[in-house]
């Protein structure tokens, strides 16, 4: 959509830009008195007067035929009862409805006149078989039109009347609708600093305002979705992605009384952040800047952002097109991004490899054959969502054009579901890769791609879960199937043991009584799913340990039967006798810790034997029949860890190798 004029005192430069653009645009409009019937194939690089590649002209209706001076936005409606497809085209003086069920012989059914005055800017979206129309015309508000009236138009073209009108605002630049929730969001009005107005349209003929969002100021355009993307924090939330003149903003507007900003991002050489759209998986946001081609001198520049984490938006890469034309509105369907690029017409980009920073142009239909200059005339918008594959181009000078891919594919893939297993991770969340649920889906013409909204699971989901898999192809044809996901917890509890300890016999005893380490809080256990874990101790508290090294093991089992354990050592030493005490008091081991050699020195007694044992009591080295006061031992071959040096079979000293 194009620029509008709003009162925005906090950004006078942008207000001036919009004023200037309005004056530039108005002299550009002129009439073409043409209605084209019968398909004009794209051959030799043209379809009649229009340059093209890979896209045929189905038909066209001129502005003169529709009694208008300028074209602007477009949308579409498919009758759920008859299956007929209808194009909805915005004009300076109203909104037209065109029956395209026979795409080479469209029927101009008539026009819904503007609610007040003519305007260059008009925007329309559809919900529940009703069209909702806003305009920059003063006092226009929101028109509501019952599209089922198009089933029976006796003598087209006719002049329609609106079925309802909402006057809670005057002019607005654009309207966004989330069909999942039944809310309309006019943006670019004077209300809420130009941010979205929240209007409940679940009863289309009785719209009710429920607030608005002003925290991020003016939104020129927006996409509002029920989120099913890669950020599990926001699954199922209603998320606003606003194109806000010099940045993209993201907000959670689920609670209409308490909308919450999430993050924002700008980019280099920003000129006018205009409009953008998500890829099918809601991972990448494809944005057009409407003034960078003119202000900076780029060829058509399209910016791609990685929205893997909505709290931490990231720039991904830039695509540069083959012409100097200005990019305008763009929409994703399947692996294709359909972009209205003013004087370069409709450009179609392959986004199947967008994750790797690659987009390529696979075709185009140039509705403005004069030139591809960076000027504001030509294709304003496109609507690519008809199941027939027919694509509406609304052109500022040429009105309505209907095109289709020369290699159009309207056959949906065949979805076949299998089973998948998802393991809960340490954070208590498990994630399903949609492709893992595929059981052999096929497509008649190419690759298949997979989407799942219910892809995040937590500990409450343990067991079998039924999940719907969406399978789509390059052209956006899709099919669905239901598979079974088994959610498991395979992680054992994590236990924290006490550190190894040396203890002496109980007073007057020849043993050490093992305490209850669990009750004392010296050992703890945690688990990703189970709380209130029970910990067992082996040997149990109260066990009488003789002299030597003893290993105490703790175990805990979670609700899924996973068992975790930890072990530490208790070295029980007998009180030293007179001879042992004399030896002990004169002993020195250095350096300790060591990385290579250790010297054992005794002042009070002769060293007759030395043993080195590990934590398990296994003898690793021994020297017998000694008669020395000092001995150096090479530790370089030992692994890092804790060892015990036993001198004269009487005194044990701990040493650390590192």
Residue, then its C-alpha position, 0 to 999 in steps of 0.5 A: x500500500x502507498x503512503x498516507x497523510x497522518x498527523x504525526x508530530x513526533x516525525x515531521x520528516x515522514x509526514x512531509x515525505x507522505x505529503x510530497x508523495x501524494x502530490x507526485x502521484x496524482x498527476x500520473x493517472x490516465x485512462x486505458x479503455x480496454x477489456x481483454x478477453x481470451x488468454x494471451x500466452x507469454x511467448x518470446x518474452x511478451x504477452x501482447x504489449x506486456x513483457x513477461x517470463x513464465x506468466x500468461x495474461x488471462x484477461x484485463x479490465x481497464x480503469x475506463x471500463x470501471x469508471x475510475x481514475x486510478x487503481x490501487x489495492x486488491x484482494x480476493x474471495x472464493x465463494x465457499x458454496x459455489x467455488x467461484x472466485x472473485x477479484x476485489x480491486x480498489x479504485x480511487x472512487x470505490x471498490x470493484x468486484x469481478x467474477x473471474x470464475x471464467x478467467x479469460x472472460x471476467x465479468x465486471x459485476x459493479x462497484x461499491x462507491x467510496x463512503x465519502x470522497x475519492x482517494x488515491x489510497x484504498x485497502x480491502x481485506x476479507x473475513x467470513x464472506x464480507x469485505x472490509x474497506x478503508x481509505x485515506x479519504x476523510x471521514x471514510x471509516x470502514x465499509x462492510x460489504x456482504x460478498x454473498x450478494x455477488x452470487x446474484x447480480x442481475x444486470x452487471x455492472x451495478x452500483x452496490x451499497x455497503x451493508x454496514x459501516x464503522x465510524x470509530x475512525x476517519x481515514x486509515x491507510x490500510x486494514x489487516x485482518x486475522x481470519x483465525x480470531x475474527x479481528x480487523x485492524x485498521x492502521x495508519x489512522x489518527x487513532x492510537x498514533x497510527x497504530x492498529x485499532x482493534x475491531x471485533x468483526x466476528x459478527x461482520x455487520x456489527x463491528x465492535x472496537x476493543x481498543x488499540x495499540x499505540x506503543x510503537x506509533x504509526x504502522x504503515x502496513x502490518x501482518x497479524x497472525x495466530x503464531x505457529x512459528x519456531x519460537x515456542x514462547x509465543x505459540x498460539x498467541x496473536x502476533x503483530x508484525x508492523x512495518x513502521x516507517x523506519x523499523x519493523x516492530x513485533x508485539x503480542x496483541x492477544x489480550x486486547x486490553x493489554x498488548x505487549x511489545x516484544x522487539x523491534x529491528x531496523x536496517x542499514x540505509x532505511x528509507x521507508x519501511x513499507x510492507x512485509x510478509x512471513x514465509x510459510x513456516x513463519x521463520x523469515x519475514x520478507x520486507x520491502x522498503x518503498x523509498x530506498x530505490x529512489x533515495x539511495x539508488x539501489x536496484x529493487x532491494x528486498x530485505x529478509x529477516x530471521x524471526x526464529x526468536x521473536x525476542x531477538x530479531x535478526x537481519x538475514x540477507x538482502x536480495x537485489x532485483x534485476x531492475x531499478x523499479x520500486x518494490x511495493x506489496x508482496x505476499x508469500x504462497x508456497x515457495x514463491x514470493x509474489x511482489x508488486x514492483x510498480x513499473x516492473x510489474x509483478x515479480x515472482x521470487x523463489x524462496x525455497x532456499x531462503x534459509x541459506x540466504x538465497x532468493x532467485x527471480x523465477x518469472x515476472x509479468x510487467x504490467x507497465x511496459x514503458x520502462x522499469x524506472x524507480x517511479x510511483x506508477x504501475x503495479x500496486x499490489x498482487x493477490x496470489x491466493x486463489x486455488x486456481x492459480x490465477x493471480x490478480x495484479x492491480x495496476x495504478x494506470x491499467x486497472x485489473x489484470x489477471x495472470x497465471x503461471x505458464x506451468x501452472x500447477x493446481x494439483x495438491x500433494x497427497x499427504x501421508x502421515x506416519x508416526x514420530x517420537x519426540x523426547x522431552x529435553x532438559x528444559x522440559x520442552x520437546x520439538x517435533x520436526x514436521x518432516x519426521x511425521x511424514x509417511x511418504x507424501x508425494x506431489x505430482x510436480x515437485x517437492x513437498x514441504x511440511x508444516x505443523x502448528x502443534x510442534x512443541x510438547x511439554x511433560x504434560x503431553x507424555x504419551x500419544x498425541x494426535x497431530x495434523x500435518x500440513x503438506x504443501x508444494x511449490x505453488x502453495x497447493x496443500x493437503x492435510x493428514x493426521x499422524x501420531x506423535x509419541x512424547x517420551x521422557x528419556x532423561x534420567x534425574x540428575x543427582x549432586x553428591x557430596x565431595x569425597x571425604x576422609x573420616x575416622x572411627x567413631x569414638x572408642x569403636x573400630x568402625x564409622x557409622x554412616x549418616x543419612x546424607x539425604x535427610x541432611x540435605x547433602x545430596x539433591x536430585x532434579x529432573x526435567x519432568x518429575x518433581x518431589x523425587x525420592x532418593x535412596x542411599x546405598x549403603x543405608x544410613x546407620x551402616x557400620x563401615x570398617x577401615x578402608x575406602x567405601x563408595x556410597x551410591x544414591x539413586x533416584x527414579x522419575x515417573x517415566x522410569x528413568x534412573x539417575x545416580x551418583x557416587x562418592x567415596x568415604x575413606x575410613x581411617x583407624x586412629x593412629x597408634x604411637x608408631x603410626x602417629x610418629x611416622x605420620x607427624x614426620x611425613x611430607x609429600x610435595x608437590x601436591x597436587x602434582x603433574x609429574x613427580x612427588x617426593x615423599x620425605x620422613x623425618x621421624x621414621x625410615x620408609x620401608x614400603x610405598x604403595x599407590x592405590x586408586x579411589x577403588x583401592x586398586x594397587x597401581x604401584x608398589x616399592x618394597x624393602x626400602x630403607x630410605x628417609x626420602x623417595x621420589x616417585x614419577x606420577x607422569x604416567x598416571x591419569x589425572x585424579x585422586x590417589x592414595x600413598x600408603x607408607x609402611x602399610x601404616x599411614x595413607x596420604x591423599x595426593x592429587x594428579x592434575 
